[in-house]
Amino acid sequence: MANAESDKTLRKIAEALKELAATVNSQTADMEVAPFSRACSFVSPLFGCLGIAFKFEEMDYVAKVDDLAEASKSIVTLNAMIDGDIERNCVRKAGCHTRNLLRVKRGLDMIRVLFEKILATEGNSLRDPASKAYAQVFAPHRGWAIRKAVAAGMYALPTRAQLMKKLNEDEASARIQMQNYVAASGTVILYIDKLFLSRELGTDW
């Protein structure tokens, strides 16, 4: 049973995001890069579970999270990381930590919207929830070729039952953890948006 418990991907993700949300809600500490990147790394397998449609997003997300994990060795907080990039005038450059943070936040948001749609729909197909989540979060920032490949890949999505099996969850436990993730990630995403907006960087790039 220990193996099954340790493999509870959804619970692990939800718990990690709840801890980040607690940091935000305490309003006493800046969010640190290390626990943020660690929590985000737990989300990576979810993209893998969605199959070929999200292969590009999985690779992109993992690379950006890895960069933030590396940055955490020398930079303590997200605030300090963004301010350092502003000083170096590299915020929007490819490979820049702040740009990568925005991409990672988008990944968290995609999963949040996906879970919201799954919780709100009946049936075994994930095509509608996944298509809507992709259209809302990623599509505005992707070129035509990637969007076309994703649309084709949507036909190869796992069913809801297959996803639950991959995540080692039943429907009841999965719903609880998805709801926990939606609530906690919403707090974290809002926090990151404020980091960008307070510096007049915008988030739509």
N, C-alpha and C positions, 0 to 999 in steps of 0.2 A: 504493500500500500504506500510505502514511503516514496517509491518511484513515481507513482501516479500523482501523489500530492506535490512532489517537487516539480512535476511537469505541468502544473496548473498555470499555463501561460497568462490567461486572462486575469487571474487573481493577482499574479505577480505584477502585471502592468497596472492594474487598478490600485494596488497598494502603493506602488512607487509614485504614481501620479497624485494619490491622496496626500502623501508626505510632502510633495512639492506644493500642493494647494495649501497645506497647513502652514508652510513657510510664508506664502503670499498672505494668507489670512491673519497671521500673527503680526504682520506689518512692522516687525522689529528687525528683521534681517533681510539683506539682499539675497536673492536667489544665487546660489553658488553654481559654478559651471560643472563641477564634478558630479554632484547628485543629479543635476539636470540631464547631463549626457548619459549617465548610467540608467536613469529611468527611461530615457528615449531609446536606449539600446534594447530594452525589453520589448519595445513595440515592433522592432524590426521583423521578428518571425511572423507577425500578422500579415505583412505584405506578401511574404513567401507563401502563406496559407491560401492566398487569393489567386495564386497561379500566374499564368503567362500574361494576363491583362495588366498586371501590376509589376511586371518584372523590371521595367525601366525605373519605376518609382522606388522599388525596393533597393535597387543598386544605388540610385541617387541618394536616397534617404540614409542608407548604411554609410556611404562615403562621407556625408555631411556630419553624421553623428560621430564617426571616427575622428573627424577633424576637431570637433568640439571636445571630445575626450582627450585628445592630444593637447589642445589649448589649455585644458584644466590643470595641466602639470605646472603651468607658469602663470595662469590668470585665475584669480579666486572667484570673482563674481561676474554675472552677465553684464551688469552696469559697467564694470571696469573694462570688460572685453569690448563692448561697443564704443566706449569713450576712447580707448586706445586706437581702434580702427578709424574713428573720426579724426583723431590727431594725425594719423598717417594718411588720411585722405584716400582710403581704399575701401570704404564701406560697400560700394556696389561692384567691386572687382571680383571676378571669378576666383574662388579659393579663399576669399576673405571670410573670417570667422562670423562677422555680422551678417553677411549675405547667406552663409551656411545656416546660421541660426534661424533666419526667416524661412529657409527651405525646410528645416526640421520642424518648425512650428506648423508649417503647411501640412506636413505628414501627420502630425498629431491631430490636426483639424480634420483631415480627410477621414481618419479612423473614427473620430468623434461623430462626424455626420453619418458615416456608414452605420455605426452602432445605433444612432438615433433612428435611422430609416429601418434598420432591421427590427428594432423594438416596436416600431409603429406599423409593421406590415405582418400579414399572415402568409402562410404558404412556404414552400421549400426552396423557391428560387431566390438567388441573391442578385440576379441581374439588375432588377429595378433599383434596389438600395445602392448597389455599387456604381451603377451608371449615374445616378443622381448625385452621389457623393463626389465622384470624379468630376462631373460637369460643374459642380458648385465650387470646388476647391482648386483642382489642378488644371482643368481645361483652359481657363483664361490665360494661363501662363505657359502653355505648350504649343508647339508648332503643329501644323496640319498632319505631318507624317506620324508623329507620336500619337496624336488623338485618333487617327485612323487605325493604327495598330492596336490601341487600347480597345476601341470599339469592336474590332474583330476578336480580340481576346476575351471579351465579355461572354462570348458563347462557350468558353471553356472554364468559366468560374465553377468552383465546387458548389454543391447544393448546400442549403442551410445545415442539413443533417451531416453532410461530409465535413463541413467546417467545424461543427461541434465536436465531431470525432477527432479531427486533427488537433483541436484545442483541449481534448480530454475533458470535455464538459457535457453536462446534460442541459436541456433547455432551461430549466429553472435556475440552476447555478449560473449559467451563462448570462441570463437576463439581469441577475443581481450585479454581476461584475461589469457588464456593459453599462448599466445605469451608473455604477460607481465611477467608471471611466469617463462617461459623458459629463458628469457633474464636476469631477476633479480636473479634467483636461480643459473644460471651459474656463475655469479659474486661472489655470496656467497660461492658456492662450491669450486671455485678456491681459494678463500681466505683461506678456512679451509684446503684445500690440502697444501697450502703454509705453514700454521702453523705447519703441520706435517713434511713436507719435509725439512723445514729450520732447524728442530731439528733432522733430520735424523731418524725419527720414521717410515717413510714409511706409505702407506695407504692401503696396500694389505694384511690385516690380520684381 
